[in-house]
Amino acid sequence: MQRRHGMVAFVPTTLTGLLLFIVLLLPGFAYFVGKERHTTEQQRSTFRETVTIVVASLAFEMIVLVLFAVIRTLFPSNTPDVGALIRDSGAYLRGHGHHPGHYAQVAIWATGMLAVSAMLAYTATLPRVRDAVSKIAGPYPHQSTVSAWWLLFESWEQDRDIWVGCVLNDGSYVEGNLGSFSRVSDDKPDRDFDSQ
């Protein structure tokens, strides 16, 4: 953390700090990639994208930490001792005297917890999961943030095949089952879709 011109900036100052910073943002990045892949493409500001990644990372890491706390309570001998790690991390990790270090156990648990949080973050973006959550929290994405094409081909599809026909600029006619369409949320005259 650095202080410049009266403002506090959270900037990693060491290579270890930078790596830790990047690693802790992995769940948010997985969530962001999943949203790009499974929902309509929206034009967001850099600030909004950054906030989405940070908040998603924190949320899914907190979920995994709560799960770890439950596991730690049920199986204390099979999990790292967080209290000892906080009190004297060097001695706990490296070991001292007749006590071996716990660096391998901590590394395995940390890697596993990070992997689980990234997997949960990506899973939260899957259409089946979103559909289940939308029954409680409302539709996602909200109709105000999607294009008319998204509403037509995704929201109103209801597990039916979509047959499309198109008159091209040269007057020819193309028809077939819808294969894909542009996920851009802005309704523009130049939209792409492919038939199967």
PyMOL commands that set and color helices and strands:
alter all, ss='L'
color gray80, all
select helices_A, chain A and resi 15-24+26-38+46-74+76-78+82-87+89-94+103-123+127-137+143-145+148-155
alter helices_A, ss='H'
color red, helices_A
select strands_A, chain A and resi 2-4+7-9+95-96+99-100+163-167+173-181+193-195
alter strands_A, ss='S'
color yellow, strands_A
deselect
rebuild
show_as cartoon
